[in-house]
Amino acid sequence: MNRLITTSLIPLLEQLGDVLSRLSDVQYISKIPVLSEASLGMHVRHIIEFFQELEQGYLVGCVDYDARRREKAIENHLDCAILKLRQIIADLKYDNKTLLLAYKPSSGTPNFHVQTSYERELLYNLEHTVHHMAILKIGIRAISNIELAEDFGVASSTIRYHQDKCVQ
């Protein structure tokens, strides 16, 4: 296992869990106009299910993000989401291996597969999580006064760019 990936990923997921623990149940499930009537819970469920699908795909050798379960309990119950995040963090222990990644371009067309690896998909999930955290930041600011870290929902490459720019 590439520990450099997990040393980036674990604090990110912990940061998300910390913010979730400061939300109320109502805030978590409320439809937010600025998010096209999506809730924070819908975005969190989406993040969690990508990690769950990666773990399932690791076990069977093929990752299919489109086959997610879309578990409404994660979306509708804040405590469930926090528990699932903790479980994901605890399960980031697999060694790297080659996997297949399923993709279905459109309805009525068959899946095709491309070769990938567990570590490559961890990196994808890291970036995917940051992207959704940026969306969550917009929603959280729209419905609460929760203080968010300056780097919440900001890609590490953007943070490095700004740090380098300040040094120059």
Phi, psi and omega in degrees: 000134177280102183294339176296325178292311183291331178289342172270321187286317184299311178298327178297312179293324176294321178298316177299314179299321178298316179295317179300323182293346179264357178271155171272163177301320181295316178299321183297322185258353183295138174286132186245117183307317182293345176256029181056040178069014171280159177256165173299321180300324179295319179289321179295317177303316181300314178300308184300316183293333174295318177293319178298318180293323177297316179297315178299317179297325177300316184292327183256351177093000181217124180263130178225091183297334178289344182269016180305152182283336183054062185282109184297335180297324178294319182289327188254352183229108184304316181297325177296316180297315180297318178298317179295321177299316178299321180294319178300313180301315181294333184269004180279067187229000186285149173284156178293144172202161178288138178227167168256146177244119181277144177214133176242108187297323180198167179300137178087354177255150181285156171297149164232166187235144172237152179282139178214193175216163179300314180296321178298319180287330173297317177297318177301314181294326176299308180295322178297319179295315178301316179303312181288331175294327176296321176292317178301322179302316179299314180294317180297317179294332180286333187241359184211174175251020181296130176283128178251146176301148181302329182267006179295120179076022179243129181297145180300327178295325178290318178299313179298319180301313181293324178294315180296321180296322179291327181290326182288000000 
